[in-house]
Amino acid sequence: MPDFGFTFHAGGHGDLVALDPDHPGFRDRTYRDRRNTIAQQALDYQPGTRVPDAPYSDEEHAVWRTVWRSLSELHPQRVCAEVLELQRVLPLPLDEIPQLATLNPTLYAASGFRLEPVAGLVSARTFVRYLGRRVFLSTQYIRHHSRPLYTPEPDVVHELVGHAATLVHPGIAELNRILGEAADVASEAEMKRLESMYWYTLEFGLVRERGALKAFGAGLLSSAGELAAYDTHAELRPWDLDAIAATPYDPTRYQDVLFAAPSFTHLLVDVCTWVRAGRWRGADSGSTER
């Protein structure tokens, strides 16, 4: 299940990346060694320079093909038209994992954003604050081959299939940026409101399109299981931004609650207005929504 709020830590036995015992790759020494190699490469990265290519194996490219094959069958029917168009602007190969460095020129030219590698999982505040600098912190490792349609943490599938193409859109990029600026000054309570807003819009947002419910958020775009079941599994609640900000989330399971915006444009305009008006500070901020 994708999450953007988590902590990178060194593992035991010389591992840079500590995997939980129930992780699919926990007993796979080869997989753990590759995770360590990619993590070390990210730790050595100098911000602003070209992102080094991750040394993916044939087996890892095969995992990408398996996941993308499942998702590409669902996207045309389940994903909103604007995101499908953005995927044509920043197309991802179906047969191999793309490198961050090959995507950055298009991203930067369109919105000023760039992908930078991160060794592991960072706190929500750190992740969102980087968005304020037009930097998307991206993992580069891929999920274990034994469970290609499941990942216990965000991997390169989630980052690229879920987020990369949407950052080409100036409106989505701007929403990411202003959320990051807010995170720079938010208290802990305010940060929780910003996290929930990010989660239920940019990660798990839905929009209405010609009477149908379509996926917008990255967590849905990159999860075949959840993308196939969002309209039957979750409780759909009214589009109310203050309610969204007050709704906690659980990143370890399919979402029980989702919110649908009246349209793609409504989502961007409403959430940008909510952030700029300081509504993330809570009911006492004195601001009003449009």
C-alpha positions as CSV (number, residue, x, y, z in Angstrom):
1,M,0.0,0.0,0.0
2,P,1.5,3.4,-0.9
3,D,2.4,5.8,1.8
4,F,4.4,9.1,1.8
5,G,4.9,9.3,5.6
6,F,7.5,6.8,6.8
7,T,11.0,6.6,8.1
8,F,14.2,5.4,6.5
9,H,16.5,3.5,8.9
10,A,19.5,1.3,8.6
11,G,19.0,-2.3,9.1
12,G,21.1,-4.9,11.0
13,H,23.7,-7.2,9.6
14,G,25.2,-4.5,7.4
15,D,21.9,-3.7,5.7
16,L,21.1,-0.1,4.8
17,V,17.5,-1.1,4.4
18,A,15.7,-2.9,7.2
19,L,12.8,-5.1,6.0
20,D,10.1,-6.3,8.3
21,P,10.0,-10.1,8.8
22,D,6.7,-10.3,6.9
23,H,8.1,-8.4,3.9
24,P,8.0,-10.6,0.7
25,G,11.7,-10.0,0.2
26,F,12.9,-10.5,3.8
27,R,14.4,-13.9,3.3
28,D,15.8,-13.1,-0.2
29,R,19.4,-12.2,0.3
30,T,19.8,-11.2,-3.4
31,Y,16.8,-8.9,-3.2
32,R,18.1,-7.3,0.0
33,D,21.5,-6.7,-1.5
34,R,20.0,-5.0,-4.5
35,R,17.9,-2.8,-2.2
36,N,21.1,-1.9,-0.3
37,T,22.9,-1.0,-3.5
38,I,20.1,1.2,-4.7
39,A,19.8,2.9,-1.3
40,Q,23.6,3.6,-1.2
41,Q,23.4,5.1,-4.6
42,A,20.7,7.5,-3.5
43,L,22.7,8.4,-0.3
44,D,25.6,9.3,-2.5
45,Y,23.5,11.4,-4.8
46,Q,24.3,15.2,-5.0
47,P,21.1,17.2,-5.3
48,G,20.9,19.1,-8.6
49,T,23.1,16.7,-10.5
50,R,22.0,14.1,-13.0
51,V,20.3,11.2,-11.2
52,P,22.4,8.1,-11.7
53,D,20.8,5.1,-13.3
54,A,19.6,2.3,-11.0
55,P,21.2,-1.0,-12.0
56,Y,18.0,-3.0,-12.5
57,S,18.1,-6.7,-13.2
58,D,16.2,-8.6,-15.9
59,E,14.0,-10.0,-13.1
60,E,13.2,-6.5,-11.9
61,H,12.2,-5.4,-15.4
62,A,10.0,-8.4,-15.6
63,V,8.2,-7.3,-12.4
64,W,7.6,-3.9,-14.0
65,R,6.1,-5.6,-17.1
66,T,3.8,-7.7,-15.0
67,V,2.5,-4.8,-13.0
68,W,2.2,-2.4,-15.9
69,R,0.3,-5.0,-17.9
70,S,-2.3,-5.3,-15.2
71,L,-2.6,-1.5,-14.8
72,S,-2.7,-0.7,-18.5
73,E,-5.8,-2.9,-18.8
74,L,-7.6,-0.9,-16.1
75,H,-6.5,2.7,-16.8
76,P,-8.5,3.4,-19.9
77,Q,-11.8,2.5,-18.1
78,R,-11.0,3.6,-14.5
79,V,-8.7,6.7,-14.7
80,C,-9.9,10.2,-15.4
81,A,-9.3,11.6,-18.9
82,E,-6.9,14.3,-17.9
83,V,-4.5,11.8,-16.3
84,L,-4.7,9.6,-19.3
85,E,-3.8,12.5,-21.5
86,L,-0.8,13.4,-19.2
87,Q,0.4,9.8,-19.6
88,R,0.6,10.4,-23.3
89,V,2.7,13.5,-22.6
90,L,5.1,11.6,-20.4
91,P,4.8,8.0,-21.7
92,L,6.4,5.2,-19.6
93,P,7.8,2.2,-21.3
94,L,5.9,-1.0,-20.8
95,D,8.9,-3.4,-21.1
96,E,11.5,-1.9,-18.7
97,I,11.7,0.4,-15.7
98,P,12.5,3.9,-16.8
99,Q,15.3,5.8,-15.2
100,L,14.5,9.0,-13.3
101,A,17.1,10.9,-15.4
102,T,15.2,10.2,-18.6
103,L,12.0,11.7,-17.2
104,N,13.4,14.8,-15.6
105,P,13.9,16.9,-18.7
106,T,10.3,16.7,-19.7
107,L,9.1,17.3,-16.1
108,Y,11.4,20.3,-15.6
109,A,10.4,21.9,-18.9
110,A,6.7,21.5,-18.2
111,S,6.4,22.5,-14.6
112,G,9.9,23.1,-13.1
113,F,9.6,19.8,-11.1
114,R,12.3,17.1,-11.0
115,L,12.6,13.7,-9.5
116,E,15.4,13.1,-7.0
117,P,16.3,9.7,-5.5
118,V,15.7,8.9,-1.9
119,A,17.4,6.0,-0.1
120,G,14.3,5.0,1.8
121,L,11.2,6.2,3.4
122,V,11.1,9.7,4.9
123,S,8.7,11.6,7.2
124,A,5.6,13.1,5.7
125,R,6.8,16.6,6.6
126,T,10.1,16.1,4.8
127,F,8.5,14.6,1.7
128,V,5.9,17.4,1.4
129,R,8.4,20.2,2.2
130,Y,10.5,19.0,-0.8
131,L,7.5,19.5,-3.0
132,G,7.6,23.1,-2.0
133,R,11.0,23.2,-3.7
134,R,9.6,21.5,-6.8
135,V,11.4,18.3,-5.9
136,F,9.7,14.9,-5.8
137,L,11.6,12.5,-3.6
138,S,11.4,9.2,-5.5
139,T,12.3,5.7,-4.4
140,Q,14.0,3.6,-7.2
141,Y,13.7,0.1,-5.9
142,I,10.9,-2.2,-7.1
143,R,8.7,-4.7,-5.2
144,H,9.7,-8.3,-4.7
145,H,9.1,-10.6,-7.7
146,S,7.2,-13.1,-5.6
147,R,4.3,-10.7,-5.2
148,P,4.3,-8.4,-8.2
149,L,0.9,-6.9,-7.5
150,Y,1.6,-6.1,-3.9
151,T,4.0,-3.7,-2.2
152,P,4.2,-2.9,1.6
153,E,5.9,0.4,0.8
154,P,6.0,2.8,-2.1
155,D,8.3,1.6,-4.9
156,V,9.3,2.9,-8.3
157,V,6.0,1.6,-9.7
158,H,4.0,3.9,-7.4
159,E,6.3,6.8,-7.9
160,L,6.4,6.7,-11.7
161,V,3.0,5.2,-12.7
162,G,1.2,7.1,-9.9
163,H,2.9,10.5,-9.7
164,A,5.4,11.2,-12.5
165,A,3.0,12.1,-15.4
166,T,0.7,14.2,-13.2
167,L,3.6,16.5,-12.3
168,V,3.7,17.5,-16.0
169,H,0.4,19.3,-15.4
170,P,1.1,22.9,-14.2
171,G,-2.0,22.9,-12.0
172,I,-1.2,19.6,-10.2
173,A,2.5,20.7,-9.9
174,E,1.4,24.0,-8.3
175,L,-0.9,22.2,-5.8
176,N,2.1,20.0,-4.8
177,R,4.3,23.1,-4.5
178,I,1.9,25.2,-2.3
179,L,1.3,22.2,0.0
180,G,5.0,22.0,0.4
181,E,5.2,25.7,1.3
182,A,2.5,25.2,3.9
183,A,4.4,22.2,5.4
184,D,7.4,24.5,6.0
185,V,5.5,26.5,8.6
186,A,2.8,24.1,9.8
187,S,2.5,23.0,13.4
188,E,2.2,19.2,14.1
189,A,-1.6,19.5,14.3
190,E,-1.6,21.5,11.1
191,M,0.7,19.1,9.4
192,K,-1.8,16.3,10.1
193,R,-4.5,18.3,8.2
194,L,-2.1,18.8,5.3
195,E,-1.3,15.1,5.3
196,S,-4.9,14.1,5.1
197,M,-5.6,16.6,2.4
198,Y,-2.7,15.2,0.3
199,W,-3.7,11.6,1.0
200,Y,-7.4,11.9,0.0
201,T,-6.7,14.0,-3.1
202,L,-3.2,13.5,-4.6
203,E,-2.9,10.0,-3.4
204,F,-6.5,8.6,-3.3
205,G,-8.6,11.3,-4.9
206,L,-11.6,10.5,-7.2
207,V,-13.3,12.8,-9.6
208,R,-16.6,12.7,-11.4
209,E,-16.6,12.6,-15.2
210,R,-19.8,12.5,-17.2
211,G,-21.6,10.9,-14.4
212,A,-18.9,8.2,-13.8
213,L,-16.5,8.0,-10.9
214,K,-12.8,8.1,-12.1
215,A,-9.5,7.7,-10.3
216,F,-7.1,10.6,-10.0
217,G,-4.8,9.9,-7.1
218,A,-1.5,8.1,-7.4
219,G,-2.3,5.4,-4.9
220,L,-5.2,4.3,-7.1
221,L,-3.3,4.7,-10.4
222,S,-0.5,2.4,-9.2
223,S,-2.5,-0.4,-7.5
224,A,-4.4,-2.8,-9.7
225,G,-6.4,-4.2,-6.8
226,E,-7.5,-0.9,-5.4
227,L,-8.1,0.6,-8.9
228,A,-10.4,-2.2,-9.7
229,A,-12.5,-1.9,-6.5
230,Y,-12.5,1.7,-5.4
231,D,-16.2,2.2,-6.3
232,T,-17.4,-1.0,-4.5
233,H,-15.0,-1.3,-1.6
234,A,-14.8,2.1,0.0
235,E,-17.4,4.4,1.5
236,L,-17.8,7.4,-0.7
237,R,-18.2,10.7,1.3
238,P,-19.3,14.1,0.2
239,W,-16.7,16.6,-1.2
240,D,-16.0,18.6,1.9
241,L,-12.4,19.9,2.3
242,D,-12.5,20.5,6.0
243,A,-14.0,17.1,6.5
244,I,-11.2,15.6,4.4
245,A,-8.5,17.4,6.4
246,A,-10.0,16.0,9.6
247,T,-10.3,12.4,8.4
248,P,-7.4,10.1,9.5
249,Y,-6.0,7.5,7.1
250,D,-4.4,4.1,7.3
251,P,-1.7,3.4,4.7
252,T,-1.4,-0.3,5.4
253,R,-4.7,-1.4,3.9
254,Y,-7.2,-0.6,1.2
255,Q,-8.9,2.7,1.9
256,D,-12.3,2.4,3.7
257,V,-13.2,6.0,2.9
258,L,-12.7,8.0,-0.3
259,F,-13.8,11.5,-1.5
260,A,-14.9,12.4,-5.0
261,A,-14.5,15.9,-6.4
262,P,-17.3,17.2,-8.8
263,S,-14.6,17.3,-11.5
264,F,-10.9,17.3,-12.2
265,T,-10.9,21.1,-12.3
266,H,-12.9,21.4,-9.1
267,L,-10.4,19.3,-7.3
268,L,-7.5,21.5,-8.3
269,V,-9.2,24.8,-7.8
270,D,-10.9,23.9,-4.5
271,V,-7.8,22.4,-2.9
272,C,-5.5,25.2,-4.1
273,T,-7.9,27.7,-2.7
274,W,-8.2,25.8,0.6
275,V,-4.4,25.8,0.9
276,R,-3.9,29.4,-0.1
277,A,-6.6,30.6,2.2
278,G,-4.9,29.0,5.2
279,R,-7.7,26.5,5.9
280,W,-5.1,23.9,6.9
281,R,-4.7,26.0,10.1
282,G,-8.1,24.9,11.1
283,A,-11.5,26.5,11.8
284,D,-9.9,29.4,13.8
285,S,-7.9,30.6,10.8
286,G,-10.6,33.1,9.9
287,S,-10.4,32.2,6.2
288,T,-13.3,31.2,4.1
289,E,-13.6,28.9,1.1
290,R,-14.7,29.9,-2.3
